[in-house]
Amino acid sequence: MLKKHFNRKLLVIWDILMDNPAGPQVQYKSSDTETVYSNAHLFGNSSNTKMKTRALYTAVVILVVVVVALAIALALVATDNQQDQQDNDATSSGQTGGGNSDWPVPDCSYAVTNLDKAKCVLDSYPLVDGHNDLPYRYRKFANASVYTVDLRDDLRVVWNTSLSHTDIPRLRKGKLGAQFWACYVPCASQYKDAIRLSLEQLDVIKKYVTKYPDTFQFVTTAQGILDAFKAGKVGSMVGLEGGHSIDSSLGTLRMFYDLGVRYMTVTHSCNTPWADNWIADTTNYNVTKDGEKHDGLTDFGKKVILEMNRLGMLVDLSHVAKQTMIDALTIAKAPVIYSHSSAFKICNHYRNVQDDVLQMTKSNGGVVMVNFYDLYINCPPDNTSVATLSQVADHIDYIKNLIGVDYVAIGADYDGIPSLPKDLEDVSTYPALFAELIRRGWGMEDLQKLAGKNLVRAFMQAEKVRDEMSYMDPYEDILPENERWPQNKCRTDF
């Protein structure tokens, strides 16, 4: 009875909505005292009534589905916007995101000593070192030959030198998770054969990564670092050390990216035609010998930074002048890195990063990867007779305390420097540094950030910026010949 009454009410509403009140009236009793009139045509035909009832139910169901779908769509849009905001917040605050969120903080409570705890941390997340010059050692000691040298041997013995800091046994002992291998050629090659020599150095890197597939895995993405670590491999990436290697050519920059280069150090210890290096900040800078200053980046230099952002190539500000750092940080759309630099406040060397630039780096979401070279660690105002591991920890602590733990990492510079602090003599010693930080009160999560989470986060953000800039055409600016090659006329002009 209730169902019939409900159907009648719905059908009355239907007729009203259809604006069709016409038709002979019939009456029925809804109670003993009330007579209700209705349009006869609604009830005069049973089939018609059932058909219209079904139509009404169908309309109501469709309306409900549309409303629910709209509500879900709005909720998804809101969630998307919230996630974008969280990503932006993560970039500015340095918080880890993306693939980093899949890596839990380790429980190292079983470990007895600080060294055991350090090894536990390095087993939980890849230690990413920003700079190693092993390819340079291959050129110096083996004439760039990879297949005549066994990297599984102790290269100090093979090459009869204390300058060797890296081989596979020591890498494994040091629990290295990923490495930017430096593709370096000297400043003397600028305006000459820098591109050819750089390609040869890149070839060296790819050869030894290929030769030892059980140890190395060539990677070109942030996720690749994590994937290689899960596979038990050392994720191997390429950093091009010095803007002179592209010979002031954006086309050459793009080709290096296509070959796997994932950061470029804007200058080495020489100016390029478009950027100043750190020596420009020193009192003994010689214009005749070192060239004219640009006061940071030229207009073309700024295009280089933007093209690196468009490609997804990390901008490395180690080796550059302070004004070059400031200019790059002002225009960069993605986090920058310092692949092997330290804190200027502790050691007043212009290869290090000054406090105001550190603050800009925090705002940019960048990462300072602390260098182990004793001359950049142990100098006035806090120098001692012998550089120590503790001083390296001081640089790390200083950056952490000034701008936060999310902006500091490791860039030892092994095989590229002649001397190192005591107890950090080669790649086997990373756990000792982490043990010292544990002694100082560092927690497991902060140690993971130092090890690699900060670098991976910056790398992921650079890839996100690349995707956001994918609609843009490549920059195709070309410097005038007299600016590109001021010291050499032996060039082909199309």
C-alpha positions, 0 to 999 in steps of 0.5 A: 500500500505504501509503495503504491502511495509513493508511486502516485506521489512521484507520478504527480511530481512527474506530471507537474515537472512535465507541465501537463496538468490537463486531463479528466479528474478522478478522485480517491480517498486518502483518508476517511475525511479527505478527498484528493483529486488527480489527473485521470490519465496518470491512472487510467492506463496501468501500462502507461503508469508502469512505463512512466514510473520506470522512466521516473526511476531511471531519471532519478538514478541518472541524476544521482550517478551524475551528482556522485560522479561530479562529487568524485571529480571535484574530490580528485581535483582537490586531491591533485591540487593538494598533492601539487602544493605538497610537492611545492612545499617539499621543494622549498622545505627540502622534504623528501618525496616521490620514491623516497617515501618508500624507504623506511627509517631503519631499526638499527637497535641491534647494532652495538657500536656507532660504526655498526649503526652507520653500516646499518644506515648505509644498508638502508638507503643508497649513499650517493657521492657527488664527485669521484675522479676515477676516470681521470686516474684511468687516463693518467695511469693507464692511458684511458685503457679500462680493459688492461686494468682489473678494478677488482684489484687494489689499484694502489698496488697496480698503479704504485701510487697513494693517489688511488682512492677507488677500486671495487673492494674498497667501494664495497667496504665503504658501502657506496650506493651511487656515484656521479663519476666526473667527466673532467678535462683540464682547463688547458683544453678550452678553445682546443680539444675539450669536447673530444677529450670529454667524450673520451673520458665519458667513454672510459666511464661507460667502459668500466661500468659495462665491464663490471655489471655485477658491481655497476649499473648505469643510471640516468634518473633519480629512480634509477639510483634507487633501482640500482641499490635494490639490485645490489649495484652501485648506481653510476651517473656522469657529471661533466666537470666544467662548462668549457667542455661544451665549448660554448655550444648549447647543441653540445650540451644537449648531446652530452645530456643524450649520452647520459650526463646528468649534471654539469659543473658550470665552470672548472677553475677557469672562466668560460666565455659566459661564466666566472670561476672561483678564482675571480673572487681571490685577491691574486686574480690576474686578468692577463692570465685568467681573462676578463671577468663577467661579474657572474653569468653573462646573458648567454650563461643564463641561457645555459642554466635555463637550458639545463633546467629544460633538459633536466640536467642538474646545475652544479655550482662547485668551482664557480665564483660567488656572483655566478652562484647568485646569478644561477640561484636567482634564475634557476627553476630547479634545485642546484647542487654543489657536487663537491664544496664545503662551508666557507665559514669554517674554511675561508676558501673560495671553493666553499659556499658562503652563508648568504649563498647557503640561505639562497640554496635553501630557498632554491631547494638545492644541496651542498655535497661536502668535499673531503679535500683537506685544503677546503676543510682545514684552513683559516680561521679554524685550521689545525696542523692536520686535517681530520675526519672530525673537521669534515663532520664540522662542515656537515654539522655547520650546514645542517645547523644553518639551513637544515638537514635537508640541504647537505650531502656527500661529495668527497672528490676521491681520486681528484685530490692529492691529500685527504683528512686523517681517517678518510683516506679512500672510499672505504671510510664513509662508514667512519664519518657516519659513525662520528655523526651518530656519536654527535647525536644524529638520528637515523632519518637525518643520516639517510637524508645526508646519505642520499635522500636529499640528492634524490629529492633534488634530482626528482624535482629537476626531472619534474621541472623538465617535464613542466618545461617540455612544451618549450623549444630548445634555446638556440642562442649562439655566441659571436665567434670572437666571444666563443673563441677569443684565443684561437682562430683555427675554427671552421666558419660555415 
